[in-house]
């Protein structure tokens, strides 16, 4: 598959992931959703590991091969899973209580925060194009806050906006850590994706048990097939993303920019399928956030 087509399809499935997540957690208990969605992903990778351990494993494509790891390397991937688990806990609870048409664009600002982290931690220096992109993103973020105020969501005092920003910032930390894992530690994408999924299930297991045993006041859980959709959409989106990056002709900045199209998919779905309000007022800042993030990544 051509890398541009793979990038666009990845954006589509990433948008479907956001829509599935919103449907799964809306008026539902969040912890069982997180646990079951990650169990689905872990089962897929455990099956691939089982196949890879047999003679049949020779038939698997190299992109699905999982390397043998030392205990130290397992700890490195456990750290990544812990960061992502904290990010998803914040994001999923926020998404349950916020319209997706507001939450998805905010989550899309992750690359901007990753840029700030690279500036502070890695000593990178942004170009003027990246500065322009950050400025457009922040201005659009303010415009989105004005649209949210019409729905009674005031960004400066809404706790779920704070939770979502916390989850987005933790996601940016994970993005920086991914750079280390891939570029310096030498992990392959399939190895990270496999053990990351398995460890996430183990991290969420005690939380799911605590929910089941009523260790704290909790909401009722309703099974929905969108929980499986969360897992499948994310697995496919990540697979297509890494497939695009494997092409020697692929431009990393363009692949990442095309993936931001997921925000438009999630926004359109939230308005047309979920019936969220004020779509016309939000479309301009949403497009601005996407444009700003694209400039940030291609700069």
Secondary structure as UniProt FT lines:
FT   HELIX           3..25
FT   TURN            26..27
FT   HELIX           30..52
FT   HELIX           55..59
FT   HELIX           62..64
FT   HELIX           71..97
FT   HELIX           100..107
FT   TURN            108..109
FT   HELIX           110..121
FT   HELIX           128..149
FT   TURN            150..152
FT   TURN            155..157
FT   HELIX           159..179
FT   HELIX           180..184
FT   HELIX           189..212
FT   TURN            213..214
FT   HELIX           226..246
FT   TURN            248..249
FT   HELIX           252..259
FT   HELIX           261..272
FT   HELIX           279..298
//
